[in-house]
């Protein structure tokens, strides 16, 4: 667990959280529009979604110690290459490489690795892993800001590439357990029926996939635009940054509470509670209007909901469909999730430009409603 906790902080911090600070500098340095430069990140997420099913199957077959090691090295290669990618086509190509690195290095392959090792007992390790991952942005943004002032964006990416190649890859290769859980059926104690799971296909699978795919639109789109929407509403820039900083602690706090008090609650109920909390946040925003206090409350509720939803995304498929073939299952679920993450910021930007900030918030709320509806349609095995 400690291994994945360290590597998740580094991999999220090096690839996923750096574009918001570094991509504008790349655009300025190379004379590109910020929209094009940030579009590379969306292409990377889209590529990650396409290869995620293959990554999941590979973890089932070879183990996370192999697949996540390769993912760390691919991520390191991409971060090196992006410093030389001066042509637009080369830049997009490098983001495809980075997308493959994300598909084999972030939460979904980590969840699949834990499922392969611990089987149906993986929920607690998954929760603990998300606790560590919740600190990635808290660590990454200040460190990246400091490195940019010392080394520039090229030096910063090369330092992160070295961290992935020299820290993450060896940790994955040498310290991740090789063994896998024994998924052979066992006799239940006398008088007790064996626990049942659903087959990972048909309507139940589609509803689980739809639940998290529709939900993916909300954190991806809102993370890209929420602070700008707050600022356009009249909240000053310093306060907006302070409000945005509440998101990370709220995520971690909600995960701590789940770990302490709700670890035995079925993850389907955790997901429903998360989506309902998110909808309450949107209702609060619509009913009271944007002010500093309302924005802070929204950030706290949004962060808490996302913290719980991340746990449910790893634990709910395990509880619904069982541990056998969990890596392949997570890969199938991660594909549409990552594709939705890729398109959400672009769709939100289009709605903001063509309609209004309010329309963009209403669109995000509508996706949350659909996610909650899909989760309510699910039935436990």
N, C-alpha and C positions, 0 to 999 in steps of 0.2 A: 504493500500500500504506500509506504513512504517513497518508494521508487517512482510510482506513477504520480504521486502528489508533486514531487519535485519536477518531473518532466512535463506535467501538464501546465504548471506555472510558466515554465520556460517556453514551451511550444505555443501556448496561447499568447504569451507576451511577445514572442519574437515575430509571429506571422499574423495573428488575427487582430491584435490590438494596436500594432504599430502604424497601419495605413492612415488612421485619422490624423496622425502627427507628421508622417513622412511623405505620404502621397502628394500633398500640396507642394512640398519642397521639390519633389521629382517633377511635377508639372511646371513649376517656375523655372527650374534648371534647364528643362528640355524644351520649353516653349509650347507645352501642350495645355489644353484646357483641363481644369480640375475634373470636369465631368468625364473626359476620356480617361484620365489617369486613375480615377476612382472606379471607372468601369472595368479596369483590369482586375480589381479585387472581386467584382461581381462575376467576372469570367472564371476566376479561380474557384469561387464557391460553386459555380455551375459545374465545373470540371470535377470538383470533389463529389458532388451529387451523382455524377455519372459513374465514377469508379467505386463509390461506397459499397455497392453490392459485392463487387469482386474482393474488396478489402475484407468484408465480413466473412465471406467464404474462406478466404485465405487464413484468417485467424482461427477459424474452426479447424482447418486442416493442419496448419504449421505452427500456430501459437503466436501470441502477441510478442514474444521475445524475438521472433523473426520479423514479423510484419511491421511492428512499431519501430524497430531498429532501421529498417529500410525507409520508413516514413520520415524518421529524423534526418537521415542522410539525404533524402530527396529534398526535404525542406531546406537543409543547409546549402545544397546545390542551387536551389532556386534563389535564395537570398544572396549568394555570391553572384549569380548571373544577372540579377536585376541591376546591379551596380554598373554593368557594361551594356545593358539593353537600351541603346540610344535610338533605335528605330522602333516606330510604333508596333510593327508586326512582331518584332523580337520581344518587346515589352509584354504584349498579350501572350505570346508563347511562354514566357517565363512565368506568368501568373497561372497558366495551365499546370506547369510543373509544381508551383507552390500549392495549387489546389489538390494535386495528388498527395503532396506532403501533408496537407490538412486532413484529407480523407483517411490517411493512415497514421495520424498522430494526435488527433484531438479527442473529444469525449467519446464519440461512438466506438472507435477501435479500443479505447481504454475500457469502456463498459463491456464490450465483447470479450476482451481479455480477462476481466474479472469474472464474467459469466463462465468462461471456459475453465477457470481455476477453481471457483467456489461453487458453481452450479446454482441451485436454488437458494443458497445461503449468501448470494452476492449482494443482496440489498444493502446491508450495512457497509460493506466496502465501497459500494457505489456512492452512498450518501457521504461517507468520509472523503472520497475522491472529489466530489463536488464542493465540499468545504474548502479543500485546498485550491481547487480551480477558481473558486470565488475570489481569491486574492490575486489572480493573475493581472487584472487591470490595475489594481491598487499598486502592484509592484512595477508593472510594465510602463505605465505612463510617466511616473516620475523618473525612472531610470532612463527611459528613452529620451525624455526632455533634457536630462543632464548630458547624455552621450551626444545628442545633437549639438549641444553647445561646445563640446570638446572636439568631436571627431567628424561632425557633419553627417549627412544622411548615409553617404556611402560607407564611411567607417563604422557607423552604427549598425548597418545591416551586416557588415563583415564580422563584427563582434558577435552579433546574434547567430550568424552562420557557424562560427566557431563553437558557440555554446551548444548548438544542436548536434554538431558533429563530434565534439569532444566530451560533452557531458551527457546529453540525452541518449545518443546512440549507444555508448558503452553501458549506461545504466540499464537500458532496455535489453541489450544483448546478454549481459552478464548476470543481472540480478533479478530479472523477472522469472518467476517459477515456470518450470517446464511442464509440471504435471497438470492433469486435467481431472475434473470431478468424475466420479463413477456414476454415470446416468443409467446404469442397469436397474431395472425395477426391483424393488425390495419388498419383502412381505410386510404388510402392515401388522401392528400389534392386534391381538385377538380382540374382536368386538369393534374395531375401528376400520373404516373404509379408507383405502388409499386416496390421497389427494388427486384431483383431476385437473387436467389442463385442456385448453381448446386446441384444435388443429391450427397451425399457423397459415391459414389460407381462408378464402371465402369471406363472408360478411364480417366476422369478428376482426380478421386481419385488416380489411379495408377500413373499418371504423377506427381502429387504433392508428393506422397510417394517416387517415384523414384528420383525426384529432390533433396530432402533433404537426402535420404539415400545415394545416390552417393556423395553428398557433404560431408556427415559425414566422409567419408574416409579421406578427406584432412586435416581438423583440428586435427583429432585424430592421424593420421599417422605422420603428420608434427610436431605436438607438441612433440611427442616422439623422433623424430630423427633430427629435423631441426638444433638445436644447435650443435649436434655432427657432422653433415654434414658441418656446417660452420667451426668448429674447424679443421676438417680433411682437409679442403681446404687451411689451412695455417693461418687463423685468430687466434690471441692469445686468451687464455681462458678468460681473463678479458674483452676483447672487445666483445667476444661472449656473455657473460653475460649481458653486457650493451645493445647489440643489441637485445637480447631476452626480455629485460625489456621494449622495445618500443611497444611490442605487446599489452599489457594491456591498456596503455593510448590511443593507436590508436583505439582500440575497443570502449572505452568510448567516445572518441572524435567524432567518426562516429555516434554513437548513439545520442549524443547531437545535432549534425547537423541535423540528421533525425527528431528529436523531434522538433527542432526550425523551420526548413524550408521545411520538406517533409512529415509532418504528414498527409497531405491530398492526397499524391501520393499513388496510389494503391500499396499494398505490393508486387504484382507480379512484378512490375517494380523495386521495391527496391531489390528483390531477383535477378533479371536479372542484375542490376547494380553491385550488390555485386559479382556475379560470373564473370562478365566481368572484374571487377577490379582485382580479383584474377588471372584470366588468363593473364592480362597485367603484373602482378607481375612475373609470371612464364616466360613470354616472355622476360622481362627485365633481369631476371637471366640467361636465355639461351643466350641472345644476347650479354650481357656485361661481363659475367663471374663473378665468386665470388670474391668480394673485400669487404672491410669494408663498403664503401659507398653504394654499391649495396645491401649488406646484410641488412643494415639499411633501405634502401628504400623498400626492399622486406618485412621486418618485419612490417613496417608501413602500406603498402598496404594490406598485409595478415591480420593484426589486424583489419583494417577498414572494409575489406570485411567480416570477421567473425562477427564483431559487427553488421553489417547490416543484415547478413544472419540469425543471431539469432532472430532479431526482425521479419523478414519475416517468420521464422518458426512458430512463434506464431500467427502472424497477417494474413498470407496468407490463411490458412485453414478457419479462421473466415470470411474473406471477400469472399472466393470462395464458401463455403458451409453453411454459416450461423451459428448462435449461438446455435441453438437447437441441443442437443446431442454433444456439443463441447468437453466435457471431454472424451467421448467414442472415438470421432474422433482423439483427440490428443493421446490417448492411442494406437490406431491402427497405427498412424504415428510414434510414439515413438519407437515401437517395433523394426522394421527393422533399424531405425536410431541408436539405442543403440547397436544392434548386429553388425552393421558395425563399430561403434566406438570400439567395442571389438576386432574385427579381424584386423583392419587397422594397428596397430603397429606391429603385428606379421608378416603380409604380407610385410610391408615396411622393417622389419628387414631381412626377407628372401631374398628380392630383393637386399638389400645392400650387404648381405653376398655373394650371388651367382652371382651378376652382378656388380653393381657399385652405387655410390651415384647419379650419373647423371641419371641412369635408374630409381632409386627410385623417383627422382623429376619428371621425365617424366611420371611415373605411376600416381603420385598425380595430375599432370596437366591433364592427360587423364580423370580422374574421375571428375575434375572440368569442362572439356569440356562436358561430358555427362550430368552433372547437369544443365549446361547452356542450352544445347539442349532440355532437358525435359521442362525447364521453358519456352523456346521459343515456344514449341509445345502447351503450355496451352493457353486457351482463357478465357478472363474474362466473367462472366455471363452476 
